[in-house]
Amino acid sequence: MENLNPPDDVENTRKRLLLAAEEVFAEVGYEAASVRDICQRSGVKNIGAINYYFRGKEQLYREAVCQAFETCKEGMPFLDHSSSNEKVSRGNNAQHAGENHFEKSGTGIKNIDPDSGQYDGAKTRESVEKLKQFIKTLIHQFLTVPRVSAMRLVSREITHPSSACETAVRQNIEPMAKILFSIIAELFPDTPEQKRWLIGFSIVGQCLFYRQSRTIAEILMGAERMQQIQVEEIVDHITQFTLNGLGLTAKVAASLAGGNLITKREAVAEVAESVAKESSTKESSTKEFSTKEEQNRDREKGVSI
């Protein structure tokens, strides 16, 4: 009978069983997977090894799912900004700039100096840098190709979740979600909690595209062109796109994301220009619609215009 507990082989045997279980569960699912198949795949001859190390098939599945989730998020580690006083470098060009328009416009950004009444650009820049770092880390993780069996098992568990899914999410996804949630809270402190979740899901969704839909993008765009896109370009794009979508004008968002904060006058001018363009577009659309309505009525009366 095989010795299940040699001092130097315990961890190795456990790892082999876990990896084999990940592969078998990913291929056929929990119900169809057999303990015998898993042991055979791992090279462990005694099928009692699973009970010895994992107390049965169910616990083995739970640990295999958690291992798969963990594998799929390997890459750069996240910096936890929620409970530390760590400062993100702001560079040499950071300066106080802005206007309390941002408070009035509904964006929720409240970095206003109470003494001067001016928008604290440096403070917001710090929060934006945290967001950029989070996005950069996520992109690095998603561009790191994990084991195929790990991706398959995660996909299977998300599509047909079991009780193991919640455990895996709590251990591997929730800590990252809390970091992102704290960054969004810094940028938009008055935004309702539900809205913050939606913002977070949108940010992660943009990043996740580069893992889940990369093959589709390469077919549409061309593999060579797709491979030429640098990580920093993706990070800048997602950061600016997110800031724009949350109510910042294009120039303000680009300035914050790029590190060169614009002046108060430029911010006000940009906002005014944006509002003017929006009003002009609406007015033109209204006039065009009215003209077409008049032409249709005249045609019905048989009057040639």
Secondary structure as UniProt FT lines:
FT   TURN            7..9
FT   HELIX           10..32
FT   HELIX           35..42
FT   HELIX           48..54
FT   HELIX           57..72
FT   HELIX           101..104
FT   TURN            105..106
FT   TURN            114..116
FT   HELIX           121..143
FT   HELIX           148..159
FT   HELIX           163..172
FT   HELIX           174..187
FT   TURN            189..190
FT   HELIX           193..212
FT   HELIX           214..221
FT   HELIX           223..228
FT   HELIX           231..245
FT   TURN            246..247
FT   HELIX           250..258
FT   HELIX           264..300
FT   TURN            301..302
//
